[in-house]
Amino acid sequence: MFRPAILAAAMAAAFPAHANPELAALRAELKEMRTAYEARIQALESKIQQAEAAPPSQAARAQPADAAAGNRFNPDISLILQGRYSQLDNVGERRITGFMPAGDHDDVTRGFSVDHTELVMSANIDPYSRGYFNMALKDEKVSVEEAWFQTSHLGHGVSIKGGRFLSGLGYQNEKHPHAWDFADNNLMYRVLFGEGYGNDGLQLKWVAPTELFLEFGAEAGRGASFPGSDRKKNGAGSRVLFGHLGGDVGTSHSWRSGVSFLQTKASDRKGEILDLDDAEVETKFTGDSETWMADLVWKWAPDGNARERNFSLATEYFRRKETGLLSCENGRCGAASKGDYRTTQSGYYAQAVYQFMPRWRTGYRYDHLNPGSVDFGANNANLPVSNAHPTRHSLMLDYSPSEFSRVRLQYAKDRSMTGLNEGQWFLQYVHSLGSHGAHKF
Amino acid sequence: MKRLIGLFLLWLPLSSHAALNVFACEPEWASLARELGGDDVRVYAATTAFQDPHRIEARPSLIAQMRRADLVICTGAELEIGWLPVLLREAGNSRVQPGQPGYVETAKWVALIDKPAQVDRSAGDVHAEGNPHIHTDPRNLLRISAALAARLAEIDPPNAQAYQKRGQSFDARWRTAITRWESRAAPLRNQPVAVQHKSFSYLLRWLGLREVAVLEPQPGVEPSVTHLARVAAQLQATPARMVLRATYQSARPADWLARRAGIPAVALPYTVGGSDRASDLFGLFDDTLDLLLKAAP
């Protein structure tokens, strides 16, 4: 602690007589240090005095020995229980018309079902970083949704995340299903990623030291998940860039907006669609995929107090371009038919959620997709090109007996498949056990 | 491009010799930081007296402020558990991470009461470490101000003496004020009161008021009509002189019960900014005492 002072004193003794400016500077520094330390000692002394003078507290100072001392360093653990009852038409495979199916997305089950049970653990690893783990369990399937470390000591607004994580692109992407405002995913994220875009890789994030919230992020990853595919190669298989801007308007309003870009490649990315004869064909896509996304969130609470009433509005838009080769098998395609593949597709969702009294919220969401331009090249003779716009209206009402539980009723009018005009009912519960971490904006 | 970068750099704050940026989670700590820091600090209060400190959104504006903070002053004891961890994680500011000198939890400097013997969520939104509403006992502020002045001196050594001087001045004025408040509050001793949430446990203990009923069935759980009716019946057996609530809490339950029991409902400012007169810590207690004395004949 006093080492610099001793060093300075030693140097002053070693080079005495010369009145050089360096020495003067050192002396000044020494003096400055001495006053600083004196002030600190004074502070500590007065602190002790005051502690002695202050009235003794009733709560006993001596805490009872903590029986669970051995568990003190265990990570925070939480478990999410989710289940539902769904009233749906029997339509078999649910493929959104005009779009390639995104990954092995689970179909919604009719009747009673239990959704993924999430097990979450997190803790500081050491003074330099923290770790987070999220596992989804369902029947015989266990999937590691997230498993990452993030630095906490770099400072200057910089943090690095590494491992498997949900990408920072878009707005909803980092939210796990239990934190969604509706019982099911919006159509935009369903066609883009299935559920959300997760990746194995690295993320670099920087928050600017400005009054307005300004954040930039870049990610490089394996790119194995849809719209990319695992290409088993060195280097980065996908790249993500995103920027966020946000702030307050008065004490009652706050907002955040963002722009994101995802660039990845696919090699023999499998998909199953229907051909012109409505027969199932298997497709394989090899090529480039680029996605632009824009998002805006606006939240309101009277005087900024969200406890009684609050309102939030969220909307996201995407535009995806894919170019390359598409081969198809079976049905009209026969053994194998290769053709150029070129698409530009877009879509958006907009949702509003209103807590009109403590515990009760209601919300409305509108989904709209535009199949845009699809060119199958040589396969135009085999595969259908749709110009119908899939849409859906959803209305929900939820009740939260406490911060840790929620029951939700949702009705949706789904027109996301040709010939389908379905009324859907969901009754869903989400319960959170244990130390549930704070949610993001 | 070069000009763009230049413009961007100009836009960044020039902060080599600027005042210390203090991020206060609650208005009471913002006010205390202003008392001790004077012109040497620039204080940002993350919440107002009209917001429930348990339930704050981790808004982008708060992340931006956290990013620039040299010192973060919060209550701790899990009061801010729903939002502070997100701000600390997202802001990427190493100076104010827990364990660093730039991170202060005032609850660590005082002894907490209402520490639950058993922690289980069936008991509502309980705080395992104890009741976090520590600033409602002014004697706690004596300890906290001394420790905070020392901490300010530690992270801003060039101004160390100024912090100490202001600390001593505040200490002297605060002790005088406590004596004044205590003598004024003598008639309140042993008066029975009902409270909406356990926000005033420290205040009641200091003034010797007796808490005979709590409107919330469990901490943080909104009272239902059936529960309020039960409380009203309970108050017939053990009457209370008044029903207390904080300004940020809904007026409905306290007003309903007050009408039913024929006693006054009192909205206390709870923290700095909670009423016109509570513009600083001194005003907060002046106003609180006036309101209590007015309600208790």
HADDOCK unambig.tbl for C-alpha pairs under 7 A between the chains (distance, minus, plus):
assign (segid A and resid 36 and name CA) (segid B and resid 157 and name CA) 5.58 0.50 0.50
assign (segid A and resid 36 and name CA) (segid B and resid 158 and name CA) 6.88 0.50 0.50
assign (segid A and resid 36 and name CA) (segid B and resid 160 and name CA) 6.51 0.50 0.50
assign (segid A and resid 39 and name CA) (segid B and resid 160 and name CA) 5.98 0.50 0.50
assign (segid A and resid 39 and name CA) (segid B and resid 161 and name CA) 5.87 0.50 0.50
assign (segid A and resid 40 and name CA) (segid B and resid 150 and name CA) 6.69 0.50 0.50
assign (segid A and resid 40 and name CA) (segid B and resid 153 and name CA) 6.68 0.50 0.50
assign (segid A and resid 40 and name CA) (segid B and resid 154 and name CA) 6.78 0.50 0.50
assign (segid A and resid 43 and name CA) (segid B and resid 150 and name CA) 5.12 0.50 0.50
assign (segid A and resid 43 and name CA) (segid B and resid 164 and name CA) 6.54 0.50 0.50
assign (segid A and resid 44 and name CA) (segid B and resid 150 and name CA) 6.74 0.50 0.50
assign (segid A and resid 47 and name CA) (segid B and resid 146 and name CA) 5.46 0.50 0.50
assign (segid A and resid 47 and name CA) (segid B and resid 147 and name CA) 6.16 0.50 0.50
assign (segid A and resid 50 and name CA) (segid B and resid 143 and name CA) 6.52 0.50 0.50
assign (segid A and resid 51 and name CA) (segid B and resid 143 and name CA) 6.30 0.50 0.50
assign (segid A and resid 54 and name CA) (segid B and resid 139 and name CA) 6.99 0.50 0.50
assign (segid A and resid 57 and name CA) (segid B and resid 111 and name CA) 6.47 0.50 0.50
assign (segid A and resid 59 and name CA) (segid B and resid 111 and name CA) 6.25 0.50 0.50
assign (segid A and resid 59 and name CA) (segid B and resid 112 and name CA) 6.64 0.50 0.50
assign (segid A and resid 59 and name CA) (segid B and resid 113 and name CA) 5.88 0.50 0.50
assign (segid A and resid 152 and name CA) (segid B and resid 92 and name CA) 6.47 0.50 0.50
assign (segid A and resid 152 and name CA) (segid B and resid 94 and name CA) 6.32 0.50 0.50
assign (segid A and resid 153 and name CA) (segid B and resid 94 and name CA) 4.76 0.50 0.50
assign (segid A and resid 154 and name CA) (segid B and resid 94 and name CA) 6.15 0.50 0.50
assign (segid A and resid 155 and name CA) (segid B and resid 92 and name CA) 5.41 0.50 0.50
assign (segid A and resid 155 and name CA) (segid B and resid 93 and name CA) 4.54 0.50 0.50
assign (segid A and resid 155 and name CA) (segid B and resid 94 and name CA) 4.32 0.50 0.50
assign (segid A and resid 156 and name CA) (segid B and resid 92 and name CA) 6.58 0.50 0.50
assign (segid A and resid 156 and name CA) (segid B and resid 93 and name CA) 6.05 0.50 0.50
assign (segid A and resid 157 and name CA) (segid B and resid 67 and name CA) 6.25 0.50 0.50
assign (segid A and resid 157 and name CA) (segid B and resid 91 and name CA) 5.82 0.50 0.50
assign (segid A and resid 157 and name CA) (segid B and resid 92 and name CA) 4.04 0.50 0.50
assign (segid A and resid 157 and name CA) (segid B and resid 93 and name CA) 5.47 0.50 0.50
assign (segid A and resid 158 and name CA) (segid B and resid 92 and name CA) 5.28 0.50 0.50
assign (segid A and resid 159 and name CA) (segid B and resid 92 and name CA) 5.76 0.50 0.50
assign (segid A and resid 207 and name CA) (segid B and resid 91 and name CA) 6.40 0.50 0.50
assign (segid A and resid 209 and name CA) (segid B and resid 12 and name CA) 6.82 0.50 0.50
assign (segid A and resid 209 and name CA) (segid B and resid 64 and name CA) 6.82 0.50 0.50
assign (segid A and resid 209 and name CA) (segid B and resid 67 and name CA) 6.14 0.50 0.50
assign (segid A and resid 209 and name CA) (segid B and resid 68 and name CA) 5.72 0.50 0.50
assign (segid A and resid 210 and name CA) (segid B and resid 12 and name CA) 6.30 0.50 0.50
assign (segid A and resid 210 and name CA) (segid B and resid 64 and name CA) 6.46 0.50 0.50
assign (segid A and resid 211 and name CA) (segid B and resid 64 and name CA) 6.10 0.50 0.50
assign (segid A and resid 211 and name CA) (segid B and resid 65 and name CA) 6.76 0.50 0.50
assign (segid A and resid 212 and name CA) (segid B and resid 61 and name CA) 6.47 0.50 0.50
assign (segid A and resid 212 and name CA) (segid B and resid 64 and name CA) 6.41 0.50 0.50
assign (segid A and resid 213 and name CA) (segid B and resid 60 and name CA) 5.57 0.50 0.50
assign (segid A and resid 213 and name CA) (segid B and resid 61 and name CA) 5.65 0.50 0.50
assign (segid A and resid 213 and name CA) (segid B and resid 63 and name CA) 6.92 0.50 0.50
assign (segid A and resid 213 and name CA) (segid B and resid 64 and name CA) 4.79 0.50 0.50
assign (segid A and resid 246 and name CA) (segid B and resid 60 and name CA) 5.42 0.50 0.50
assign (segid A and resid 246 and name CA) (segid B and resid 61 and name CA) 6.59 0.50 0.50
assign (segid A and resid 247 and name CA) (segid B and resid 60 and name CA) 5.63 0.50 0.50
assign (segid A and resid 247 and name CA) (segid B and resid 61 and name CA) 4.59 0.50 0.50
assign (segid A and resid 248 and name CA) (segid B and resid 61 and name CA) 6.10 0.50 0.50
assign (segid A and resid 254 and name CA) (segid B and resid 59 and name CA) 6.97 0.50 0.50
assign (segid A and resid 256 and name CA) (segid B and resid 60 and name CA) 6.79 0.50 0.50
assign (segid A and resid 303 and name CA) (segid B and resid 50 and name CA) 6.52 0.50 0.50
assign (segid A and resid 304 and name CA) (segid B and resid 51 and name CA) 6.25 0.50 0.50
assign (segid A and resid 305 and name CA) (segid B and resid 50 and name CA) 6.57 0.50 0.50
assign (segid A and resid 305 and name CA) (segid B and resid 51 and name CA) 4.45 0.50 0.50
assign (segid A and resid 305 and name CA) (segid B and resid 52 and name CA) 6.24 0.50 0.50
assign (segid A and resid 307 and name CA) (segid B and resid 52 and name CA) 6.94 0.50 0.50
assign (segid A and resid 307 and name CA) (segid B and resid 55 and name CA) 6.67 0.50 0.50
assign (segid A and resid 402 and name CA) (segid B and resid 221 and name CA) 6.83 0.50 0.50
assign (segid A and resid 437 and name CA) (segid B and resid 82 and name CA) 7.00 0.50 0.50
assign (segid A and resid 438 and name CA) (segid B and resid 81 and name CA) 6.84 0.50 0.50
assign (segid A and resid 438 and name CA) (segid B and resid 82 and name CA) 4.52 0.50 0.50
assign (segid A and resid 438 and name CA) (segid B and resid 83 and name CA) 5.67 0.50 0.50
assign (segid A and resid 438 and name CA) (segid B and resid 85 and name CA) 6.92 0.50 0.50
assign (segid A and resid 438 and name CA) (segid B and resid 86 and name CA) 6.42 0.50 0.50
assign (segid A and resid 440 and name CA) (segid B and resid 58 and name CA) 6.02 0.50 0.50
assign (segid A and resid 440 and name CA) (segid B and resid 86 and name CA) 6.50 0.50 0.50
assign (segid A and resid 441 and name CA) (segid B and resid 57 and name CA) 6.12 0.50 0.50
assign (segid A and resid 441 and name CA) (segid B and resid 58 and name CA) 5.31 0.50 0.50
assign (segid A and resid 441 and name CA) (segid B and resid 59 and name CA) 5.57 0.50 0.50
